[in-house]
Amino acid sequence: MAEDRIAYLDLVKFTAMLLVCVGHCYVMEQALESSVRAVIYSFHMPLFMLLCGYFSSRSLEVPIRTLFIKKCKQLLVPVISCTVATVCLCVWGGFVEK
């Protein structure tokens, strides 16, 4: 099934996600304190939430069971996979002392 995508909305979503990641990096590194952080923090999360709300309105048209299954595949599978991979790397990669 081919979906019609709006290129500029994809670009805005990418930019919002990138700014969220950059904003989190600024929190982790004290040496990165600058005025750029204040600018990013002034709008990056509201923009991201606005876009999420805009795109989630289409989910109201889908039956709840179908939506639940889709979201489980979309969200839970990657979270569980990354968690298992992280635990394996930490335990068997020598990052955790025994």
C-alpha atoms as a printed R data frame, in Angstrom:
   type eleno elety resid chain resno       x      y      z
1  ATOM     1    CA   MET     A     1   0.000  0.000  0.000
2  ATOM     2    CA   ALA     A     2   1.588  3.250 -1.140
3  ATOM     3    CA   GLU     A     3   1.098  6.251  1.092
4  ATOM     4    CA   ASP     A     4   1.192  9.826 -0.101
5  ATOM     5    CA   ARG     A     5   3.738 11.642  2.008
6  ATOM     6    CA   ILE     A     6   4.137 15.362  2.342
7  ATOM     7    CA   ALA     A     7   7.860 16.057  2.014
8  ATOM     8    CA   TYR     A     8   7.968 19.290  3.992
9  ATOM     9    CA   LEU     A     9   6.186 17.662  6.962
10 ATOM    10    CA   ASP     A    10   8.734 14.851  6.928
11 ATOM    11    CA   LEU     A    11  11.491 17.484  6.956
12 ATOM    12    CA   VAL     A    12   9.869 19.309  9.895
13 ATOM    13    CA   LYS     A    13   9.502 15.998 11.801
14 ATOM    14    CA   PHE     A    14  13.165 15.185 11.130
15 ATOM    15    CA   THR     A    15  14.232 18.643 12.296
16 ATOM    16    CA   ALA     A    16  12.150 18.362 15.468
17 ATOM    17    CA   MET     A    17  13.604 14.924 16.291
18 ATOM    18    CA   LEU     A    18  17.127 16.158 15.599
19 ATOM    19    CA   LEU     A    19  16.640 19.166 17.877
20 ATOM    20    CA   VAL     A    20  15.311 16.912 20.650
21 ATOM    21    CA   CYS     A    21  18.461 14.768 20.335
22 ATOM    22    CA   VAL     A    22  20.743 17.819 20.270
23 ATOM    23    CA   GLY     A    23  18.895 19.268 23.250
24 ATOM    24    CA   HIS     A    24  19.470 16.079 25.218
25 ATOM    25    CA   CYS     A    25  23.175 16.134 24.313
26 ATOM    26    CA   TYR     A    26  23.449 19.648 25.752
27 ATOM    27    CA   VAL     A    27  22.066 18.355 29.053
28 ATOM    28    CA   MET     A    28  24.642 15.553 29.209
29 ATOM    29    CA   GLU     A    29  27.711 17.696 28.523
30 ATOM    30    CA   GLN     A    30  28.353 20.667 30.799
31 ATOM    31    CA   ALA     A    31  30.993 22.093 28.446
32 ATOM    32    CA   LEU     A    32  28.323 22.698 25.801
33 ATOM    33    CA   GLU     A    33  26.575 25.477 27.760
34 ATOM    34    CA   SER     A    34  25.776 28.266 25.298
35 ATOM    35    CA   SER     A    35  22.981 30.478 24.044
36 ATOM    36    CA   VAL     A    36  22.178 27.847 21.386
37 ATOM    37    CA   ARG     A    37  20.833 25.590 24.126
38 ATOM    38    CA   ALA     A    38  18.364 28.255 25.254
39 ATOM    39    CA   VAL     A    39  17.156 28.765 21.686
40 ATOM    40    CA   ILE     A    40  16.709 25.041 21.067
41 ATOM    41    CA   TYR     A    41  14.908 24.574 24.386
42 ATOM    42    CA   SER     A    42  12.526 27.428 23.628
43 ATOM    43    CA   PHE     A    43  10.726 25.499 20.888
44 ATOM    44    CA   HIS     A    44  12.008 21.975 20.213
45 ATOM    45    CA   MET     A    45   9.633 20.037 22.484
46 ATOM    46    CA   PRO     A    46   6.526 22.125 21.703
47 ATOM    47    CA   LEU     A    47   7.226 21.645 17.981
48 ATOM    48    CA   PHE     A    48   7.708 17.901 18.454
49 ATOM    49    CA   MET     A    49   4.493 17.578 20.502
50 ATOM    50    CA   LEU     A    50   2.535 19.670 17.990
51 ATOM    51    CA   LEU     A    51   3.607 17.370 15.182
52 ATOM    52    CA   CYS     A    52   2.808 14.255 17.216
53 ATOM    53    CA   GLY     A    53  -0.669 15.596 17.902
54 ATOM    54    CA   TYR     A    54  -1.216 16.483 14.255
55 ATOM    55    CA   PHE     A    55  -0.277 13.023 13.048
56 ATOM    56    CA   SER     A    56  -2.075 11.181 15.858
57 ATOM    57    CA   SER     A    57  -5.447 12.638 14.860
58 ATOM    58    CA   ARG     A    58  -5.543 10.120 12.008
59 ATOM    59    CA   SER     A    59  -5.358  7.312 14.559
60 ATOM    60    CA   LEU     A    60  -8.890  8.178 15.710
61 ATOM    61    CA   GLU     A    61 -10.176  6.776 12.405
62 ATOM    62    CA   VAL     A    62  -8.688  3.318 13.066
63 ATOM    63    CA   PRO     A    63 -10.390  0.649 15.229
64 ATOM    64    CA   ILE     A    64  -8.814  0.477 18.698
65 ATOM    65    CA   ARG     A    65  -7.633 -3.134 18.341
66 ATOM    66    CA   THR     A    66  -5.886 -2.398 15.046
67 ATOM    67    CA   LEU     A    67  -4.304  0.727 16.516
68 ATOM    68    CA   PHE     A    68  -3.124 -1.161 19.613
69 ATOM    69    CA   ILE     A    69  -1.492 -3.918 17.539
70 ATOM    70    CA   LYS     A    70   0.139 -1.383 15.226
71 ATOM    71    CA   LYS     A    71   1.526  0.665 18.116
72 ATOM    72    CA   CYS     A    72   2.817 -2.448 19.882
73 ATOM    73    CA   LYS     A    73   4.751 -3.418 16.772
74 ATOM    74    CA   GLN     A    74   5.904  0.142 16.240
75 ATOM    75    CA   LEU     A    75   6.949  0.937 19.811
76 ATOM    76    CA   LEU     A    76   7.305 -2.165 21.976
77 ATOM    77    CA   VAL     A    77   9.315 -4.292 19.554
78 ATOM    78    CA   PRO     A    78  12.107 -1.689 19.164
79 ATOM    79    CA   VAL     A    79  12.140 -0.893 22.902
80 ATOM    80    CA   ILE     A    80  12.384 -4.552 23.897
81 ATOM    81    CA   SER     A    81  15.013 -5.235 21.224
82 ATOM    82    CA   CYS     A    82  17.178 -2.295 22.303
83 ATOM    83    CA   THR     A    83  16.800 -3.202 25.969
84 ATOM    84    CA   VAL     A    84  17.871 -6.802 25.361
85 ATOM    85    CA   ALA     A    85  20.799 -5.655 23.200
86 ATOM    86    CA   THR     A    86  21.910 -3.141 25.841
87 ATOM    87    CA   VAL     A    87  21.713 -5.687 28.654
88 ATOM    88    CA   CYS     A    88  23.653 -8.226 26.597
89 ATOM    89    CA   LEU     A    89  26.346 -5.677 25.746
90 ATOM    90    CA   CYS     A    90  26.637 -4.561 29.357
91 ATOM    91    CA   VAL     A    91  26.734 -8.045 30.863
92 ATOM    92    CA   TRP     A    92  28.770 -9.903 28.255
93 ATOM    93    CA   GLY     A    93  30.696 -6.891 26.988
94 ATOM    94    CA   GLY     A    94  32.339 -6.380 30.341
95 ATOM    95    CA   PHE     A    95  30.634 -3.117 31.245
96 ATOM    96    CA   VAL     A    96  29.130 -4.557 34.422
97 ATOM    97    CA   GLU     A    97  31.395 -5.871 37.175
98 ATOM    98    CA   LYS     A    98  30.502 -9.320 38.430
